[in-house]
Amino acid sequence: MAKVGILTVSDSCSTGQGIDKSGPELVSLVESSNVGHVTETQCVPDNVQEIRKALLNWCDNLKLDLIITTGGTGFSPRDVTPEATVSILDRQAPGMVHRMLSGSLAVTPMAALSRPAAGTRGNTIIINMPGSHKAVRECFGFLQPVLGHAIDLVQDKKSPVKSLHESMQGIIPGCVSDNVTTIPVHSCPHHHNPTLQEVTSGGVAGRLRQSPYPMISVQDAQNIVLKKCDLLLKQVNGVGMLDIETVSFTDAIGRVLAEDVVAKDPLPPFPASIKDGYAVISSDGAGVRTVRGESSAGYNPDLKPIGTGEIIRINTGAPVPPGADAVVMVENTKLIKASSDGEELEVEILSAPTPGLDIRPIGSDIRVGEVVLQKGSTLGPPELGVLAAVGVTKVKVTRQPVVGVLSTGNEIQDPSEELKPGHIRDSNKTTLKYLVKSKGFPVVDCGIAKDDLTTLTDKVRESLESCDLLVTTGGVSMGDRDLLRQVLVSEFKAEIHFARVNMKPGKPTTFATCVVGDKTKLVLGLPGNPVSATVTCHLYVLAACRALNGHKKPLPGKVRSLLKTDRPIPLDPRPEYQRVWVKFEAGKSVGVATNTGNQISSRTTSVAQANGLLILPPRSDKLKEIPSGSNMEFDVILIGDLTVEN
């Protein structure tokens, strides 16, 4: 019989000011479940050293098989049980943590505020549970099916381990472990932590039927993505940007400036004429003047100052000669005398000019030392023109995030191959790669991963090493082969920030972060249906790319559009992103949106024919459908060019 210790962590209970309910609850659960016999109980305050002292004594001296702690796993400054536990563990067990959290989240969203840890020290398993007696009863129930086998594994009890494997052969054959054919390596406890599917009895038949993740809004999901991007940027260099690199201004289109650009020269660098005409002395007033030469743009004129009664012919942009303080345009003059070869000799100024007339003073456009482009500016054609004007041909810009795109699924094959029975060509990767590339971000093709844990794990690991943001398609729904979240948590110790979004299509979109080496990586798991993948790419992937690149406004832009319908459109319980073609009529400030036909999430042509995603509200008692011939206005996210019809 396994020896079990129950450690209650509570300031109030340790001083007698509170009553410990969760500790006795765990004692009762352990004893009644045949997991083991409780030989030790103790209550300590919320203090790292006190918790460590108790755990080390029970692990190293008393050699307990299992220790369950209760309390101190929340967000309060005094909640330090996970920190104390992790500090003494030899190995962590993220699968147990994931099972407790996923099961608890199915009960209450408040479980998101729990921070348990689990793992082993020597031959002792240590598991943190919350401080509520209700919560410990639930968490113990989630883990009870695997606790006995986990203890046998840690204690290296080969006989019961072998027996369990053999008993499972009739369910999932195929894994070879200790020279015994048992369950496959991706489900074998020798190789991986227990998963959502594995801790429920009965193999595939016992898997969860409802997602344990809470449903959140699109806005909340986008905010989470952007906040994690911002946190990652600040971790990199503390200034909110990725690494900085210097590039030629001709290669900087779409990039984000990493420093202010300051003018080293004034613009114009000389007093310049605004018009084609004549440089004059304004005090001469109107009258006939002698034409003395020409000042053309790009031409170094005679620098001798003009005198009273003289004028110089001048072109737009040309330097105003010394002595002149005004320019009179050609239309306000009259030819009086010309030479035989057509040169102007005398011209009459028809109206008296004022000082400074039609002259751009030195630095009137840009002053020396003026900040012409600010750090964080996105460089488009006008900005590149400004760089050229001030002679800045090398600029410091933020390094663009590298996006990896990985397709998953046993049925997916490369588009260049002859179509195999039961397979489909991988269109998602092509769409996502070139959608991201079209926005200027570098993309790595990470290939196709089959739906087994070993292959998927290897592919994800390889992909994460080559990119900042990994985008996957498929493997995030509720099928028995949807393994991405399982791999991320159990193999990469990833934190799942959300895995269900209140939207159609795209509900199972998943966002996670994990650390590879010493770098934090972002993972966006998109659904496998082509339309779902494209829609969620616009909403989350491109927003993350822009945020990581330092863009000030990373979310997609919206316009207001009038929905034009030729038939009723039933509303879904979730907000729906319908593919539409938006056009504007001349003189109208609100566009007209026409939906692109059947909106099923596998119909790729519904996206190919669209330039916008029209956001329909969820169904309500007041509004169950959009009636035919509707004149209702909705927001549209632009995904293509707009047209205007005259």
Order of alpha helices (4+ residues) and beta strands (2+ residues): beta-alpha-alpha-beta-alpha-beta-alpha-beta-alpha-beta-beta-alpha-alpha-beta-beta-alpha-beta-beta-beta-beta-beta-beta-beta-beta-beta-beta-beta-alpha-beta-beta-beta-beta-alpha-beta-alpha-beta-alpha-beta-beta-beta-alpha-alpha-beta-beta-beta-beta-alpha-beta-beta-beta-beta
